[in-house]
Amino acid sequence: MKRLLITGGSGFIGRNVLAHLKPLGYEVFCVTNVSSAPSDTGVTPVACDLMDAVQVDDVMQRIRPTHLLHLAWYTAHGAFWTSERNLAWTGASLNLIRSFATVGGTRAVFAGTCAEYDWSAPSPFNECLSPTKPATLYGVCKNSLRQVLEAYTNRVGVSIAWGRVFFLYGPGEHQDRLVPSIIRSLLNDKPVVVRASGHVRDILHVTDVASGFAQLLDSGVTGPTNVAFGQGIELGTLAREIASIVGREELLTLGLAEPTPENPASIVAKDGKLREATPWNPTVRTRDGLAELVDWHRHQSR
Amino acid sequence: MKRLLITGGSGFIGRNVLAHLKPLGYEVFCVTNVSSAPSDTGVTPVACDLMDAVQVDDVMQRIRPTHLLHLAWYTAHGAFWTSERNLAWTGASLNLIRSFATVGGTRAVFAGTCAEYDWSAPSPFNECLSPTKPATLYGVCKNSLRQVLEAYTNRVGVSIAWGRVFFLYGPGEHQDRLVPSIIRSLLNDKPVVVRASGHVRDILHVTDVASGFAQLLDSGVTGPTNVAFGQGIELGTLAREIASIVGREELLTLGLAEPTPENPASIVAKDGKLREATPWNPTVRTRDGLAELVDWHRHQSR
């Protein structure tokens, strides 16, 4: 039996990944920092403060997971880019892999980010060839963590992959982020201005990101691996699609912003290792995903 | 008044650095994990487990240091290159700088290592130009820590320098390391074989390393800074010097070893920022330092 410990299982990606794990034959233990359990998911909740090394060692000794999926991090919208809490999460993640290796764990997947790449280098970004040069504290911490993990797991014989997340959307995303903020404004009859409408981003539905992590975990793929669609969409095109679904195109204004180092013209993944080495393929067409999401927001606001 | 918190103050470099700090006008608080105090050094001992974030925050709140000199790390001879304890020290060091910044600290110096450099690149190694590509877990952890520190301190306005230590010698060094092991063998009438006698290393007396850290702390120099002599010596030449001082040249055999990635032909610092930007200069001539050290070992073995 594959025994999986997952962190961040109640987060945006995490709560979507659980459904993809059972069919792959995992017994799933989900770290929570509250005592309330996910009810009917077949997942065993495990109360543990990941900042507490003693608690982590205790959980590892008790569960002895063969697999580890580490999605937890500080992700407060906007604040996460520069928060000092990135430092504590780097330390907690290092402690987690050490503790996992100590009880004989064999396979781990950690969440990385497209913000590790040098955004001034040409996009699309390839896991093996594109340079890393993170410009934010969040990106630097993830990138530094990855370097230590590679050296450490290589030495102790843990197989590890590092899933680089790009942009995503779906039900339950923080309402201030781009896609939900456009939808909510339009549903509330408010005008929407998309300033950088010419910028191109690699956007993937959260359920496909989640299945990507599940497939990555179940594979033997190692090292940095883009968990992304592999194609870009102009933000203006994306916004027009949403406005057309809502039926309020007249509320939408598209601007053009100069690219900046923090907001470059294109952030797109090179279609790479994940599709080549696993059965993974995105299943949600953007139009369908957006239509479903607009419905979801309509129901939320009732 | 400059209030300095120092970690690793009882280590090989640390206990030598204390004497250089008082003349520079520092009130010195020295973190120890035991309750025994350094006696007549004018240093205030502070009991604190650096692995415990609550204790660290408590000490920072109590002392409110303006300056931080972080020398503590796991340094057990041989084992430190690959030990998993490098991970915990990375996390503890991240916590330390966060806690220091939180109480308004303004100037920090952390100990780095020549093992951050790409040892397959041409030596001497320049702080600004030479590539980093650490081959060991110790080097990777230090290098990753440095990257996070740069991003974090830049954001919170702490001035930080990163002192890269090369090779050192002096009284109190672990007896299994190269210089003391040669001295002790010769003093005990045992033959000595120096296998890689053609390899060139940058070796500096510990008191000069210590004064380098003190001057670096007291300067405005930022970023990676070699704390090294800036000239190499062949290990064979070094061993012959020792044998000549002891008067037992006949016990010495010099071999020639092929350079390897872990043991390259030359590891030498480019004479750089430290001498240019501070009053620092090494004061101990190698012959004198070795003669004094041989005397020290003679007294130790009585």
Interface residues (C-beta under 8 A of the other chain):
Chain A: M51 A53 T82 E84 N86 L87 A88 T90 G91 A92 L94 N95 I97 R98 A101 T102 P134 T136 L137 V140 C141 N143 S144 L145 Q147 V148 E150 A151 Y152 R155 V156
Chain B: M51 A53 T82 E84 N86 L87 A88 T90 G91 A92 L94 N95 I97 R98 A101 T102 P134 T136 L137 V140 C141 N143 S144 L145 Q147 V148 E150 A151 Y152 R155 V156
